[in-house]
Amino acid sequence: MEKLSSTHFLFCVLFLVLVFNSSKTSCQEVEDEREFTYVRGSENGPEKWGEIHPEWAACKTGGMQSPIDLLHKRVAVGTHLKKLKRSYMPTNATIKNRGHDIMLRWVGGAGTIQINNTEYVLKQCHWHSPSEHTFNGKRFALEVHMVHESADKKVAVVGITYMIGRPDTFLTELMEHLGSIVSTDNEERNVGVLNPRHIKMGSRKYYRYIGSLTVPPCTEDVVWTIIQKVRTVSREQVRLLRAAVKDDSKTNSRPVQSINKHSVHLYRPVDNEDN
């Protein structure tokens, strides 16, 4: 009986360890997004996300939620910041219709970025229209989020915004695949080797702040890097991205969140010539 009790005790400890470790991966975005919508005022719209599941509570109670408005008067020059070091590489990728957005995932990761001496592996990117982050209250046509993860499961996201204009070259590479996933139901399809360096940033200037995922579970302590330059995308490319998504929302952008304790810094190369 004593042996049985010891075995039972060890089993319980092992179970708790597994639960604890699995909770560390909960920082990732919800893969099947059919449980929530972007329709404001609806029973599962943005205002209600934090009430749908207990583990989504941060969407309602979190103090450092994203996206935010990057208002000039709130932004300080980040003398401690350094040039964003990207070591991306061409890698096999898949495309998936998650119900409220289109996600491109690099199988096994597609290289890294380095932030504060920590390496984050590029896992996937997805698009929001219109943009989620705003600049002095102005919202743009589109925003791509490049989602990275460190060895200890911390998340860093690089965001790039787009205004209507010339077609985006990276999206041009994907156009033939978007039509094929309209009828798929949360299914990944191979798209071959894609180079994430083809997602052009166009500027070394960026904003940096600590926020959250912009979809449930809205996990906080996400390192955000928003490129200052607004690039261009064609109206047809934005239309195709939205047409491919299987939902009834006209947009897939979370409303701007309260600034609260967010501290926003701007990296400018002229301020970091020695880095």
Secondary structure, 3 states (H helix, E strand, C coil): CHHHHHHHHHHHHHHHHHHHHHHHHHHCCCCCHHHCCCCCCCCCCHHHHHHHCHHHCHHHHCCCCCCCEECHHHEEECCCCCCCEEEECCEEEEEEECCCCEEEEECCCCEEEEECCEEEEEEEEEEECCCCCEECCECCCEEEEEEEECCCCCEEEEEEEEEECCCCHHHHHHHHHHHHHCCCCCCEEEEEEECHHHCCCCCCCEEEEEEECCCCCCCEEEEEEEECCCEEECHHHHHHHHHHCCCCCCCCCCCCCCCCCCCEEEECHHHHCCC
